[in-house]
Amino acid sequence: MTHGLNIRPAVKGGLDFLSLGALVHRLDPGIIPFRKARSCEIHVSGGEFNCAANLADCFELSTGVATAMVNYPIGDLIAERVKAMGVKPFYKRFEHNGVNGPNMAAVYSDRGHGVRAPVVFYNRAHEAGALLKPGDFNWEEIFADGCRWFHSGGIFAALSETTGELIIEGMKAAKAAGAVTSLDLNYREKLWKISGGGERAVSTLARIVEHVDVLVGNEEDLQKGLGVQGPAVEATSKLDTGAFVGMMDNVVKKFPNVKIVATTLREVHTTSRHTWSAVAWINGRIYDAPHCELDVHDRVGGGDGFASGFFYGLLNGESPADAVRLGWAHGALLTTFPGDTTMATLDQVRSFAKGGSARIQR
């Protein structure tokens, strides 16, 4: 067992994967900037949910999401998509007052094109997800039939004073149930700024990471989110793994319980053209994915695409090197679809991970 994780075998009726986080709906006017938009697509998203959705739809695992749901039409729309992706919901329900909430958060994101970057902004006012607190979920009941992996993220931790405490409660319950735990640091300065700033981010995330086996995050996430110092390594490019690798000693010194740290690597040439790779530190060893050129249709969700493919590899008993390649391949494919969640098949992911090409499949 080269990854150092104690992953339980699948149990009939049990969950392979459960995520805890906030669901959002993303309004997407395509390549048109919002100030000129006349119509939008609606994508259902949320960093934590995306992983559960990808693992259910593409990788055919049994997954669930513990989250807030508001009883109003936007909630109905989101719940319908959760169901369509094959994710089992565990909802804490809230009633909408017909005027100002509580709401399901909205993300606004145009796609950009060429030299014009995508623009992302939020409306998370009076968000139901931020109201979630310890005691809202019956973990014993959720984990009754078994759960192999529990996942949450830094975005959810940043939403309010209570969400970080709920993650810790969930992690402890997951550990007691024998699950592997993971956290995507997903450090978002704008979110932490309105809920206590950088200092609160570091103290909150550090308390969560004490219960975590697998971390997803780049060197910026590790420095800003966890306050872990990096070496004075000047990265030659965004694809240079030196700064990330150089931080691992400090990460493990501060959090000896962490067995795996993984991240995507992306050099953005234009909005539509990226070079893509990934790297993981797994139980003291470094595993690199290849580099490939991406023609990007929609970059949102690529990181979650990597995380879910990587988690699948580990859950499925693949070698660490193959798990990294599966994550890298799935993340690459995800950027070719509209929306935040997968439209890939497992065959496509495996083919690309082995070095498959974009030749037409007849």
C-alpha positions in Angstrom: 0.0 0.0 0.0 2.2 2.8 -1.3 -0.3 5.6 -0.7 -0.5 5.1 3.1 -4.3 5.3 3.2 -6.5 2.7 4.8 -9.3 2.6 2.2 -12.2 0.3 3.1 -13.6 -2.1 0.5 -16.9 -1.1 -1.1 -20.0 -2.3 0.8 -23.4 -3.0 -0.9 -25.8 -0.2 0.1 -23.0 2.0 1.5 -21.5 5.2 0.1 -18.1 5.3 -1.7 -17.9 9.0 -1.3 -19.8 11.8 0.6 -19.2 15.5 0.2 -20.2 18.3 2.5 -20.6 21.8 1.0 -22.9 24.4 -0.5 -24.7 24.0 -3.8 -24.7 26.9 -6.2 -26.2 27.7 -9.6 -23.9 29.4 -12.2 -25.3 31.7 -14.8 -23.2 31.5 -17.9 -23.7 33.8 -21.0 -21.0 32.0 -22.9 -18.4 34.2 -24.5 -20.6 37.3 -24.1 -19.7 39.6 -21.1 -22.5 40.0 -18.6 -23.0 43.7 -19.3 -24.0 42.7 -22.9 -25.7 39.4 -22.1 -29.3 38.6 -23.2 -29.4 35.0 -22.3 -27.6 32.5 -20.0 -27.2 28.8 -19.5 -27.7 27.6 -15.9 -25.1 25.1 -14.5 -25.4 23.5 -11.1 -22.2 23.5 -9.2 -20.3 23.8 -5.9 -16.7 22.6 -5.5 -17.6 19.8 -3.1 -20.7 18.7 -5.0 -18.8 18.7 -8.3 -16.5 15.8 -7.0 -19.5 13.8 -5.9 -21.3 14.4 -9.3 -18.2 13.5 -11.3 -17.6 10.3 -9.3 -21.2 9.2 -9.7 -21.7 10.1 -13.4 -18.4 9.2 -15.0 -16.8 6.8 -12.5 -20.0 5.1 -11.5 -19.4 5.2 -7.7 -22.1 5.5 -5.1 -21.9 9.1 -3.9 -23.8 11.6 -1.7 -23.9 15.3 -0.8 -24.7 16.8 2.6 -25.9 20.4 1.9 -28.5 23.1 2.3 -31.6 23.1 0.1 -34.2 25.9 -0.1 -37.8 25.1 -0.9 -38.4 27.4 -3.8 -38.1 27.1 -7.6 -34.3 27.7 -7.8 -33.9 25.0 -5.2 -36.1 22.6 -7.2 -34.0 23.3 -10.3 -30.8 22.5 -8.4 -32.2 19.4 -6.8 -33.3 18.1 -10.2 -29.7 18.3 -11.5 -28.3 16.7 -8.3 -30.7 13.8 -9.0 -29.8 13.7 -12.7 -26.1 13.3 -11.8 -26.9 10.3 -9.7 -25.9 11.9 -6.3 -27.8 10.9 -3.2 -28.9 14.1 -1.4 -28.9 14.6 2.4 -30.6 18.0 2.6 -31.1 20.4 5.5 -34.1 22.2 4.2 -34.9 25.9 4.6 -38.1 27.8 3.7 -37.8 30.8 1.4 -39.7 33.8 2.7 -40.8 34.9 -0.8 -38.7 38.1 -0.6 -35.1 37.9 0.4 -34.2 34.4 1.3 -32.6 32.3 2.5 -31.3 31.7 -1.1 -29.3 29.2 -3.1 -26.1 31.1 -4.0 -25.6 32.4 -7.6 -22.3 32.5 -9.4 -22.0 34.7 -12.5 -19.2 33.7 -14.9 -18.7 34.6 -18.5 -16.3 32.3 -20.5 -14.0 34.9 -21.9 -12.2 34.1 -25.2 -8.7 34.4 -26.5 -6.9 37.4 -24.9 -10.1 38.2 -22.8 -10.1 36.4 -19.5 -13.2 35.0 -17.9 -14.9 37.2 -15.2 -16.4 35.5 -12.1 -18.5 37.3 -9.4 -21.0 36.1 -6.9 -24.3 36.8 -5.2 -24.1 34.8 -1.9 -26.4 37.2 0.0 -28.4 35.4 2.7 -27.2 32.0 1.5 -28.7 28.9 3.0 -25.4 27.1 2.9 -23.8 29.6 5.2 -26.5 28.9 7.8 -25.5 25.2 8.2 -24.0 24.4 11.6 -23.0 21.5 13.8 -26.0 19.3 14.6 -27.8 19.8 11.3 -26.9 16.3 9.9 -27.4 12.9 11.5 -23.9 11.6 10.7 -24.6 8.2 12.4 -27.6 7.7 10.1 -25.7 8.9 7.0 -22.7 6.6 7.6 -24.9 3.7 8.9 -24.3 1.5 5.8 -20.7 2.5 5.5 -18.8 5.4 3.8 -15.3 5.0 2.3 -14.4 8.7 1.6 -15.5 12.0 3.1 -14.7 15.3 1.3 -15.2 19.0 1.9 -13.5 22.3 0.9 -12.2 25.7 1.8 -14.9 27.5 0.0 -17.5 26.0 2.3 -15.3 26.7 5.3 -15.2 30.4 4.4 -19.0 31.0 4.2 -19.6 31.6 7.9 -18.5 31.1 11.5 -20.5 27.8 11.7 -19.5 26.1 8.4 -15.9 25.3 9.5 -17.2 23.9 12.7 -19.6 21.7 10.8 -16.7 20.4 8.6 -14.8 19.4 11.7 -17.9 17.6 13.1 -18.3 15.8 9.8 -14.6 14.8 9.6 -14.7 13.4 13.1 -17.8 11.4 12.4 -16.3 10.2 9.1 -13.1 9.1 10.8 -15.1 7.2 13.4 -16.9 5.5 10.5 -13.6 4.4 9.0 -13.6 6.8 6.0 -10.7 8.5 4.4 -11.0 12.3 4.6 -10.0 15.0 2.1 -10.1 18.7 1.8 -9.7 21.0 -1.2 -8.2 24.1 0.2 -9.6 26.2 -2.7 -8.4 29.5 -1.1 -10.7 32.3 -2.2 -9.5 35.7 -0.9 -12.8 37.4 -1.6 -14.8 34.9 0.6 -12.3 35.0 3.5 -12.1 38.8 3.4 -15.8 39.1 4.4 -15.6 36.3 7.1 -12.6 37.4 9.1 -9.7 37.7 6.7 -6.5 35.8 6.3 -5.8 35.1 10.0 -9.2 33.5 10.5 -8.7 31.5 7.3 -5.4 30.0 8.6 -6.8 29.2 12.1 -10.0 27.7 10.8 -8.4 25.6 8.0 -5.6 24.4 10.3 -8.2 23.1 12.8 -9.9 21.3 9.9 -6.7 19.9 8.4 -5.8 18.1 11.7 -8.5 15.6 10.6 -7.5 15.3 6.9 -5.7 12.5 5.1 -5.7 14.0 1.6 -5.2 17.7 0.7 -5.8 19.3 -2.6 -4.2 22.6 -3.1 -1.3 24.5 -4.8 1.5 26.4 -3.2 -0.6 29.6 -2.9 -3.4 27.6 -1.2 -0.9 26.1 1.2 0.7 29.4 2.1 -2.4 31.6 2.3 -4.8 29.0 3.6 -2.6 27.1 6.0 0.2 29.6 6.7 2.8 27.0 5.7 6.0 28.7 4.6 7.5 27.9 1.2 11.1 27.8 0.2 12.6 30.8 -1.7 12.2 28.9 -5.0 11.6 31.0 -8.1 9.2 29.1 -10.3 10.3 29.2 -13.9 6.7 28.7 -15.0 3.3 27.7 -13.6 4.2 24.1 -14.6 7.3 24.1 -12.4 6.8 21.7 -9.5 9.8 23.0 -7.5 7.9 25.4 -5.2 5.2 22.8 -4.5 7.6 20.0 -3.8 9.8 22.3 -1.6 6.8 23.0 0.7 6.0 19.4 1.5 8.5 19.1 4.4 6.8 22.1 6.1 3.3 20.8 5.4 4.1 17.4 7.0 5.9 19.0 9.9 2.8 21.1 10.7 0.3 18.4 9.8 1.9 14.9 10.3 -1.5 13.3 9.7 -1.6 14.4 6.0 -0.5 11.5 3.7 -1.2 13.0 0.3 -1.1 16.5 -1.2 -2.0 17.0 -4.9 -2.6 19.9 -7.3 -3.2 20.8 -10.9 -0.6 22.8 -12.8 -1.8 25.2 -15.5 0.0 27.6 -17.8 -2.6 30.0 -19.3 -1.4 31.2 -22.7 -4.8 32.6 -23.7 -8.3 31.9 -22.2 -8.8 29.2 -24.9 -5.3 27.7 -24.8 -3.7 26.2 -21.7 -0.8 23.8 -21.0 -2.0 21.3 -18.3 -0.4 19.0 -15.8 -0.7 17.8 -12.2 1.6 16.7 -9.4 1.1 14.8 -6.2 3.1 14.1 -3.1 2.1 10.7 -1.9 3.5 9.3 1.3 6.9 10.9 0.7 7.1 10.4 -3.1 6.5 12.8 -6.0 4.3 11.7 -8.9 4.1 13.9 -12.0 1.4 13.8 -14.7 2.4 14.5 -18.4 2.0 17.9 -19.9 -0.7 18.4 -22.6 -2.1 21.3 -24.6 -5.8 22.1 -23.9 -8.2 23.9 -26.3 -10.5 25.1 -23.5 -14.2 25.4 -23.9 -15.0 26.2 -20.3 -12.3 26.1 -17.6 -14.6 26.1 -14.6 -14.5 22.8 -12.7 -11.2 21.6 -14.1 -9.6 21.4 -10.7 -12.6 19.4 -9.3 -12.3 17.2 -12.4 -8.7 16.4 -11.5 -9.6 15.8 -7.8 -12.4 13.4 -8.6 -10.4 11.4 -11.1 -7.5 11.2 -8.6 -9.8 10.1 -5.8 -11.4 7.5 -8.0 -7.9 6.0 -8.8 -7.2 5.7 -5.1 -10.6 4.3 -4.2 -10.3 1.8 -7.1 -7.0 0.5 -6.0 -4.9 1.9 -8.8 -1.2 2.7 -8.3 -0.4 6.3 -7.1 1.1 7.1 -10.6 -2.1 5.9 -12.4 -4.4 7.7 -9.9 -2.6 11.0 -10.8 -2.9 10.3 -14.5 -6.6 9.5 -14.2 -7.1 12.8 -12.4 -5.1 14.7 -14.9 -7.0 13.1 -17.8 -10.4 13.7 -16.4 -9.6 17.3 -15.5 -8.4 17.9 -19.1 -11.5 16.4 -20.6 -13.7 18.4 -18.3 -12.4 21.7 -19.8 -13.9 20.6 -23.2 -17.5 20.5 -21.9 -19.8 23.4 -20.9 -20.6 23.5 -17.2 -18.8 22.5 -14.0 -19.5 18.8 -13.9 -18.4 15.9 -16.1 -19.8 14.7 -19.4 -16.9 12.3 -20.0 -17.1 8.5 -19.9 -14.7 6.3 -18.0 -13.5 4.8 -21.3 -12.6 8.3 -22.5 -10.7 9.1 -19.3 -8.7 5.8 -19.3 -7.9 6.2 -23.0 -6.6 9.8 -22.5 -4.7 8.8 -19.4 -2.9 6.1 -21.4 -1.9 8.7 -24.0 -4.9 8.5 -26.3 -5.4 11.1 -29.0 -8.3 13.2 -30.3 -8.7 11.0 -33.4 -12.3 10.4 -34.3 -13.8 7.3 -32.6 -15.9 5.5 -35.2 
